Amino acid sequence: MTYRFLLVASLLFAPFVCATPTETIKQNGLELNLFYGKRSTVNAYLFSDGKELILLDALDSVDDALQLKTLIDQQQLPLKQIFISHGHPDHFTGLAVLNRAFPNADIVVASEGIKQELIGWANWMTERGWMHISMIPKSEKAPRGFDYERLIKVTSESQLAFDSGKTLRIDRGNLPTETVHYAMLYSEDLYGLFMGDLASNKVHLWLGEGVDAQSLENWQTLLAVITKRYQSTGVIIYPGHGKPAPLSLLREVSQYIDVFKFAIRTGGNQGAVQTKMMTLFPDYSESGYLPFGIEQHLVIQTAKTDD
């Protein structure tokens, strides 16, 4: 997947609000602070056992990361880890801010694949002049750049663990969907599944370059598997973008993909498909993602027709 949309969609189409809202949930000895970023409608999640903190994802802008730093400071507890769910820049662009503020917190990913995708996108965006100066990779030309290789650690553990014994289970995946390598976190104490970009709530999905027809099928299959696995648990889905929701959110995501595929097959040109999607999903944000997905899949559809 390329990240042209980060420049275009985030700067031209993303809604900006005056304050970044947060929510707090306390259950079974864990506290969860939900941080809703202004940019890209992307989320970060801060877990606490009352003695230390673990952060999931690092947002899409320095401004959001600075506000997140303030939230962390208010907890007056040490930040133990920053866990990055996958390698897309909207989930790690705030890392330099957080690393400077909390140098003792380990930056962790669940696989070497995630680390390499993260470094790849950082280099790709830097080459195009899109990466914030604080996140330009360290190199001979940029000796003061962000040292991705040294700072990002790969864990092979099955969970993130607080010293108190509270845990967050890591579920890894490497089947191409919205991305190739990803990790979800599950908290039994919070009855919560933290899905990264495998789920979004009333936010248009990224379906552009890197997400082909097979990726869509894989994605829907995975959503069905997760639904079956958790259908009797009362789990809450915490998406990468948008508000938390019941497990039925995964059916909505799969239905969105079905509608998108139908619109591609029947909608005609790019403008017509985009109009149809925006009409059918009028309350969805990040419409700037749509042109890239439509362009990608109209090309695939045209190629099938030609064959």
Sequence and secondary structure as in RCSB ss.txt:
>XXXX:A:sequence
MTYRFLLVASLLFAPFVCATPTETIKQNGLELNLFYGKRSTVNAYLFSDGKELILLDALDSVDDALQLKTLIDQQ
QLPLKQIFISHGHPDHFTGLAVLNRAFPNADIVVASEGIKQELIGWANWMTERGWMHISMIPKSEKAPRGFDYER
LIKVTSESQLAFDSGKTLRIDRGNLPTETVHYAMLYSEDLYGLFMGDLASNKVHLWLGEGVDAQSLENWQTLLAV
ITKRYQSTGVIIYPGHGKPAPLSLLREVSQYIDVFKFAIRTGGNQGAVQTKMMTLFPDYSESGYLPFGIEQHLVI
QTAKTDD
>XXXX:A:secstr
   HHHHHIIIII    SS  EEEEEETTEEEEEEE SGGGBEEEEEE SS EEEE   S HHHHHHHHHHHHHH
TS EEEEE  BS GGGTTTHHHHHHH TTSEEEES HHHHHHHHHHHHHHHHTT S GGGSB  SS TTSB HHH
HEEE   SEEE TTS EEEEEEE S SSSSSEEEEEETTTTEEEEEEEEESSB    STT  HHHHHHHHHHHHH
HHHHHTTTT EEEEEES  EETTHHHHHHHHHHHHHHHHHHS SHHHHHHHHHHHSTT B GGGHHHHHHHHHHH
HHHHHH 
